[in-house]
Amino acid sequence: MSVSLEGEKVILAPYMEAHVPKYHQWMQDPALLQATGSEPLSLQEEYQMQLSWTQDPLKRTFIVLDKDLVQDDFVHGDSHEEVILLVGSVSIVQVALFISYNGLTVSPLSAMVGDVNIYMNDFDDPQLAEIEIMIAEHKSRGKGLGKEAVSMMMAYAVQNLGIHVFRAKIGESNGASLNMFRKLGFEEASHSEVFKEVTLELPMTKAKHDELLHLTGNVIKHV
């Protein structure tokens, strides 16, 4: 996937090898592991996971960049071989997505604040996708980045993947995330007392589809 999406507040960029060390750093936080239902991985395992995600046709992952941390206009750039890292005895060529501004080409790792994903794993309904959002950087929370990133991801999925229903599974104690998805129109479908998890769903009616396209009407697609 080589598409990047630019909104008012965020840029959604493909998840690439250059992003892995910072992503791995985030996932050392027990609170984030709990919120995302993830298991701790080694850095080498994180690289392997990133590769599997990019090759999985039933998954789409974008890294969320905070535009307040990107100082000028975004230009989707080609991948570049940048740095060779040693992970144990394994040499890894780090591939980065670059942005250009003021005639300079730089890596946007400092603007990386989270990720947004969809999974199309319901074989009974291939037009249903589970959506997840994580804003890992505390300084970028409470700014509406998650809401815009989710809206942009849903619009992308509707237009490019034919998704008609979105589902979100959220820990019952994660009030901020539950509130955000409900503001987007998601409604509770089930509540698991065992897993302490709320499942929300949003059918993509014509009215919701039109509303979503209106919300994301100014999104710029970079290829």
N, C-alpha and C positions, 0 to 999 in steps of 0.2 A: 504494500500500500504506500503510494508516494504522494498522496493528496494531503495538503494542509488547509485548514479552515481558519479564517480570521474574522472574529466578531468584534463587538464594541469593546469588550473588556478582556477577552482571552484569545489566544491562538491555540488551535489544536494541531499538534504536529505528530507525525508518525513516531512510534516508540522504536528507538534505534539503540545500537550498542553503546553509544556515547552517553545515553541517559542512565544506563544500568548502575554505575557506582552511586549516583545520588539516590536512585530509587532504592537500592540496597540499604543505603544509610537510613532512609525513611523507615524501612521495614525492620529496623532494630528497635523501634519504639513499641513497647508492649501494647500501648493503647491503640495504635494503628493496626497492629496484628489482630487485636480483638475486634476492632470495628470492621475490618475487612474479612474476618474469618480465615486469616492466612496462617501458614506455618513458617517459622523462621528458616531461611535458606542461607547457604554459604554464597559468597560472591560468584564463584564458578557456577553454582546451581542457578543463580539469578540470571547469568548470561545464557544458560541453556533454556531457561524459562522464557526469556525474551525472544529467543530464536523460535521456540515452539509457538509462541503467541503470534508472531508475524507470519508463520507458515500455516496457521490454522484457518481454513476457510469459514469456520463457524464462529469466528471471534474477530472483533475489531477493537483496537486499542489506540487511543491518542494520548499523548502527553499534553497536559494543560500548562500553557505559558501565560503568566500574568503580564498583560500589556503595559502596566505601570512600570514594570521592570525592563521593558524593551523601549528604548528611548526614541525610536523613530519608525519609519515605515517598514513593514515586514515584506520581505521578498523570499518566496520559497526557493531554496537552493538545492543543488544536487548534493548527493552524499560524497563525502571526501574521506579518504583514509587519513587519520589524524595522528594517533598515538598508538604505540604498541605497549600493552600492559602485560605484566607477568602475574598470572593467577596460579599459584603453586608452580608447577612445571609447565603450564600451558601458556603459550604466547597468544594473545588476543589482539587483533587489529581493531582498534576502536573506530567506528564509523559515526560521523556526526552530521546532523542536519544543521546547516548554517543559515544565518540571516544576514542581510546586507543593509547597512544604512550609512549615510554620509560618506559613501565611497569605500567603506571598510567592510570586511567580511569577518564576522565573529560567531562563535558558538553561543547559543542562547541558554546555556545550562543555568546561568544565574537567574533566569526568568522562569525556570521549571518549578511548578508549585504543586502538581498533582497529576492524576490521570483519570480518564473516563473510558469505560469499556462497555461493549455489548456482547452477549453470548446468544447464539442461535442454536440451542441444544435441545429444544423440544421437538422431537421427531414426529409427534402427533400433530403439531401445529408449526410448520416451518416459517410461518409469518409472525411468530411470537419471539420477542427478544428480551432477555434479562439485561437490565442496565445497572451499572455501578458508577459511582463517582467518589473520588477521594481528593480533598484539598489537604495536602500533608503539611504545608508550611503555615504556621500559625499566623504570620503577618499578613497572609493573603485570605484569611477567613473573614466572613462577615461582610464581604464586598460584593456579593452576588455572582462571584465567578462560577461557583458550582451550578447555580441555576442556569446561567447562560451556556455553560459547557454541556449540560444535559440537554437543553433545548437544541443546541447545534448538533449534538450527536443524534438525537431523535430525528431531526429534519434530514440529516444525512442518511440515516437508515431507512426512512420512509421513501426518499427519492431514489436511492441507489440500491437498496436491498429488498424493497417491497414489504417492509415490516408494517403490520396492522395493529399489533398489540404490544405494549411495553409492560414489563414486570420489574419491580424492585423489591429485594429482600433486605430488610433493615432491622438491626437490633432494636428491641423495644425501648432500650435506654437512650438511643441516639435521637433525642428530640429534635435537634437542628435539622438532621437529614429527613426525618419524617415530615417535619413542617415544610421543608423545601419541596419535597415531592408532592405533598398535598396541595401546595400553592400552584403547582404545575397541572393540577387536575387529577392526579392519581387518587384512587380510592382503595380502601382496605378490602382485600379479597380473602385473607385468612390470617390467623394469629396462632403461632405455635408456642404453647406454654413450655414444651420440652426444650426447644431451641431458643426460647425467649426472642422470637423473631416475628416481625410483621411483614406480610406480603401485600404489596400494593400493586394495582394494575391500572393501566390507562389504555382503553380501546381507542384506536385512531379513527373516530368518526369524521365525516366531512367537515363539521364545524371545528373539531380539534385540529384537523389537518390544516385548515385555512388559518386558524389561530397560530399554529406552530410556524407556518411559513411567514406569517406577519411578524412574529417575534424575531425571526431570523432573517428578515428581508434584506438586511444590510451585510450579511455574511459574504466575505470574499473567499473564493476558492482558488488556491494556488496549486498548480500541478507541475 
